[in-house]
């Protein structure tokens, strides 16, 4: 399963992209005509190439408004009371139901409503509020008037105002779920014993790559008991009994698995459509990650996860691993705040990402970090030509996130065929054989014959599993103590590599 993050193919045909005159310095229209997707995408690529990240605050009001109109028109608005300082580091202490925050929210809402009513006088707030926010100081709202965008971005009550659902769309992104990490989680019948796995007691298959991280030796001291991993992904397949009724079997016992969903239902004209969203994995990617992190060490011959006695929460926050819709941004944000507010959750793992940044997701991550969660996110996976220039993706590049990528078994300084890396990378996992590109074992959608999964995705899930081994071994440690233990047990310590961070973790050393 290589194609976990769609590659970028931005059109550079700008001459016919907009009917209005174009300012060649910015590639943006001089007046307020809606910019075409070609122009927006080209500007995004320009910023990415220069800055290695794209944040909406760096572009004009016209581009932000155009991206809204070229998507679903849903805007994420972060608010604050006038004069409030350092929101990012205090989100976990903020109660948005207190008077100053309620007042700020109401003023921002009235500003939006008054502006939008200039286009449609019949509008009411309930017509344009997309979702209610109960934790973060954020408003999710439909915006059509460019004057609304200008007013919001100029207001001292507004921290950010940006499109929720605009992502550069490509042929790959539009070709279906299989291009976004879905559809490949099937049993693999060509796996070879003592090459791709070893059989271990009582009757489980241990993935070939565990050897490089001394997992067997670490298991003598810790198997993850007493820790809880929260996996934010595409859900968990109901038909995989090893993540259900057989979660406790063999050497795995006394632990829990919970399956939840934070992905909102799709809507049309403001009304929910389709069936109620469930935690069931319609993609397959989330099931892969759950298996790699915490599948049981059982008696049925299936593959075993690294933290086979850890507790697990799987959260369906998106349809696939490319976060390119407003409801997926909402789902991911709610997943982080859900995990943050659970005292028993210690580790959050997310093997999904975006091309553009999302301040709302950043808020949710800052909130979770403030609640002392240890967070791992995938550095990014795509076709090799994209990986050669496109670095660590959002949100893995954030400072409060540990970015994880994959390397080859013959050279730990060589990324896997499709893996992204860069200066923001923190850890690596050996997850690709140079000889045949074999990837680690995990659980298929059903049954006991393993599947395999690659990229920075599996690297992240397995890194979360290793962290669970360490925290289980040292249950009194703080988040920072666990992280320091992981860093000091890594191959590159004390000299961090420019693209591979601290490198491969030695789980045996980390659990000493």
Helices and strands as residue ranges (DSSP letters): E 22-23, E 28-29, H 37-51, G 56-58, H 61-69, E 74-79, G 91-93, H 99-116, H 125-128, E 129-131, E 138-142, H 146-154, E 158-163, H 171-174, G 177-180, E 197-200, E 204-207, G 208-213, H 215-219, E 228-233, G 241-243, E 257-261, E 267-268, E 271-272, H 285-294, E 311-316, H 326-340, E 347-350, H 359-370, E 374-378, H 384-387, E 402-408, E 425-432, E 440-442, E 451-453, H 455-473, H 479-488, H 507-510
